[in-house]
């Protein structure tokens, strides 16, 4: 399903909070970083880890308050795995 940027920024399909290092496979359109977070994986719509596309140094924490969106609004993320921290996914 293709969505517009305004639909992505408003969680019309809800949110899902991730606070553990377990892998999560879920279609989502934005990552709201709610605590300083180190990402192990951010999977694109094809299941490929693209964390380094969105995070300059994947070994350091992304600061709370950061919003990560896909480069193309019609291609959502498909999974996430954290090393540490907490995020809220916009579904």
Backbone bond lengths (Angstrom), bond angles and torsions (degrees), N, CA, C in turn:
res aa  C-N    CA-C-N  psi(-1)  N-CA   C-N-CA  omega(-1)  CA-C   N-CA-C  phi
1 X - - - 1.437 - - 1.523 108.99 -
2 X 1.283 116.50 129.02 1.455 122.02 178.36 1.524 109.39 -85.95
3 X 1.337 116.47 138.90 1.457 121.22 179.61 1.516 109.62 -130.13
4 X 1.321 115.70 154.48 1.461 120.67 176.16 1.518 108.97 -86.58
5 X 1.338 116.35 164.61 1.469 119.73 179.63 1.521 111.32 -61.30
6 X 1.335 118.72 -38.48 1.466 119.94 179.90 1.525 110.96 -66.16
7 X 1.323 118.11 -33.42 1.465 120.94 175.87 1.522 111.19 -69.48
8 X 1.306 117.24 -31.43 1.462 121.18 179.20 1.527 110.52 -70.11
9 X 1.318 116.55 -40.88 1.461 120.07 -175.89 1.521 113.06 -77.01
10 X 1.316 117.34 -16.17 1.464 121.56 174.79 1.528 106.29 -107.64
11 X 1.312 118.39 118.14 1.472 120.37 -173.58 1.532 113.37 -75.18
12 X 1.343 116.43 67.98 1.465 120.98 -178.03 1.534 112.16 -63.19
13 X 1.328 117.46 -25.15 1.464 121.13 178.64 1.524 111.81 -102.19
14 X 1.332 116.42 11.04 1.455 120.20 177.12 1.516 113.23 93.64
15 X 1.307 114.26 -175.35 1.464 122.21 179.92 1.522 108.98 -133.55
16 X 1.314 115.05 166.87 1.463 121.78 178.54 1.523 107.23 -145.68
17 X 1.324 117.35 123.67 1.463 121.39 -177.37 1.520 110.60 -95.10
18 X 1.324 115.65 133.65 1.464 122.67 177.95 1.527 107.61 -117.05
19 X 1.340 116.25 124.16 1.457 120.27 -178.29 1.524 112.61 -134.20
20 X 1.333 116.36 14.37 1.465 120.63 178.50 1.524 109.20 -129.31
21 X 1.316 116.30 173.56 1.461 120.73 -178.57 1.530 113.08 -88.64
22 X 1.321 118.61 3.44 1.464 120.70 178.21 1.533 110.06 -67.95
23 X 1.324 116.48 145.37 1.472 120.72 176.75 1.518 109.67 -68.59
24 X 1.332 115.90 141.47 1.460 121.71 176.18 1.521 107.86 -123.30
25 X 1.336 116.37 123.96 1.459 122.03 175.86 1.512 106.62 -107.03
26 X 1.325 115.93 113.06 1.454 121.63 -172.85 1.522 107.14 -164.40
27 X 1.310 118.60 143.11 1.463 121.39 175.85 1.528 107.83 -81.90
28 X 1.342 116.16 124.89 1.460 120.00 178.54 1.519 109.61 -147.89
29 X 1.325 114.98 156.92 1.459 121.51 -170.38 1.521 114.44 -111.13
30 X 1.318 117.95 -9.59 1.458 120.62 177.74 1.521 109.29 -159.83
31 X 1.327 114.60 153.08 1.456 122.21 176.62 1.519 107.06 -119.21
32 X 1.329 115.93 117.09 1.458 121.78 175.24 1.530 106.72 -100.48
33 X 1.319 116.71 112.33 1.463 121.50 -178.18 1.528 107.73 -79.73
34 X 1.344 117.15 114.88 1.458 121.53 -174.92 1.523 113.63 -101.97
35 X 1.314 117.42 -11.08 1.467 123.73 172.40 1.521 106.13 -147.77
36 X 1.316 117.79 153.83 1.468 119.60 178.67 1.528 108.33 -50.04
37 X 1.336 116.86 127.63 1.468 121.95 -168.14 1.516 112.09 -135.80
38 X 1.338 115.41 136.52 1.462 122.09 170.95 1.531 106.70 -106.75
39 X 1.339 116.14 125.78 1.457 122.06 -178.14 1.524 110.53 -94.49
40 X 1.334 116.39 132.89 1.464 121.31 169.83 1.517 109.52 -86.71
41 X 1.342 115.35 -42.68 1.459 120.87 -178.30 1.521 110.91 -146.59
42 X 1.309 114.96 141.00 1.464 123.11 163.64 1.526 103.81 -129.67
43 X 1.326 116.38 113.82 1.465 120.42 -174.64 1.519 110.93 -95.84
44 X 1.344 115.69 135.62 1.469 119.96 176.61 1.526 109.58 -79.44
45 X 1.320 116.88 -173.88 1.461 121.63 -177.06 1.527 113.60 -65.10
46 X 1.322 116.81 -15.01 1.477 121.17 177.92 1.530 112.21 -100.97
47 X 1.340 117.18 3.23 1.458 121.47 178.66 1.519 114.47 83.67
48 X 1.332 117.66 14.42 1.462 122.86 -179.81 1.529 109.17 -92.72
49 X 1.330 117.00 135.43 1.459 121.32 178.67 1.529 109.72 -69.33
50 X 1.329 116.21 116.65 1.461 122.04 -178.80 1.535 111.65 -119.14
51 X 1.319 116.74 22.16 1.474 120.35 -177.05 1.522 111.65 -53.93
52 X 1.326 117.52 -40.64 1.469 119.97 -177.79 1.524 112.88 -69.91
53 X 1.329 117.77 -13.63 1.465 121.51 174.42 1.524 110.63 -73.98
54 X 1.322 116.30 -29.93 1.458 121.60 -174.02 1.523 114.05 -108.09
55 X 1.330 116.59 -18.54 1.464 121.19 -177.51 1.522 108.12 -124.89
56 X 1.315 116.66 122.98 1.466 122.86 -176.55 1.526 112.36 -56.35
57 X 1.329 116.91 -49.73 1.467 122.19 179.91 1.521 107.33 -130.20
58 X 1.323 116.55 103.75 1.467 120.83 -174.23 1.522 113.39 -69.18
59 X 1.319 117.96 -5.34 1.470 120.30 178.15 1.523 112.00 -92.23
60 X 1.327 117.80 -6.07 1.460 121.00 179.07 1.525 110.03 -113.58
61 X 1.314 115.52 158.95 1.459 121.06 -176.23 1.522 112.07 -74.90
62 X 1.321 114.84 138.97 1.456 122.40 169.43 1.525 105.35 -85.23
63 X 1.302 117.19 132.84 1.459 122.02 -174.13 1.529 112.40 -72.25
64 X 1.330 114.88 146.15 1.461 121.43 175.31 1.522 109.53 -55.52
65 X 1.321 116.33 141.75 1.458 121.86 -179.25 1.515 113.47 100.28
66 X 1.327 116.49 -9.77 1.467 120.89 179.04 1.528 109.74 -75.73
67 X 1.321 116.35 139.89 1.457 122.65 174.72 1.522 108.07 -115.80
68 X 1.327 116.56 124.51 1.466 122.11 179.24 1.523 107.71 -113.12
69 X 1.333 115.98 126.08 1.464 121.52 177.86 1.525 108.78 -123.84
70 X 1.335 117.54 156.73 1.469 119.02 177.68 1.527 110.66 -66.02
71 X 1.316 116.35 155.07 1.459 120.38 178.34 1.525 111.88 -65.06
72 X 1.316 116.49 -27.88 1.462 122.63 -179.99 1.527 107.98 -125.09
73 X 1.321 117.00 120.73 1.471 121.38 -176.07 1.519 113.28 -60.09
74 X 1.330 118.29 -22.67 1.462 120.54 -178.82 1.531 112.68 -90.17
75 X 1.339 117.22 1.59 1.463 120.81 179.73 1.531 109.12 -124.73
76 X 1.337 116.99 87.99 1.460 121.09 -176.31 1.523 112.22 -70.40
77 X 1.318 114.95 169.01 1.459 121.22 172.07 1.529 108.20 -76.56
78 X 1.347 116.59 158.26 1.465 119.25 -178.14 1.523 113.78 -124.87
79 X 1.322 117.35 -3.59 1.456 118.78 179.11 1.510 111.37 -175.28
80 X 1.337 114.30 164.00 1.460 120.16 -177.95 1.523 109.08 -153.92
81 X 1.321 114.95 148.43 1.467 121.17 172.53 1.525 106.87 -144.14
82 X 1.331 115.54 130.19 1.452 121.16 -179.24 1.520 110.77 -103.38
83 X 1.324 116.48 146.86 1.452 121.44 168.96 1.520 107.96 -85.78
84 X 1.322 115.18 -41.18 1.467 122.04 176.63 1.510 108.59 -158.38
85 X 1.322 116.35 163.65 1.444 121.43 176.34 1.505 114.33 103.71
86 X 1.334 115.28 -163.70 1.451 121.84 -178.29 1.522 109.49 -151.68
87 X 1.325 116.22 138.37 1.460 122.26 177.37 1.522 109.94 -136.58
88 X 1.316 115.45 158.38 1.458 122.05 170.92 1.518 106.86 -116.87
89 X 1.326 115.99 124.43 1.457 121.93 179.80 1.525 109.28 -90.78
90 X 1.338 116.90 135.89 1.458 122.31 175.45 1.526 106.82 -93.49
91 X 1.321 115.79 113.84 1.473 121.89 -175.08 1.516 111.78 -83.70
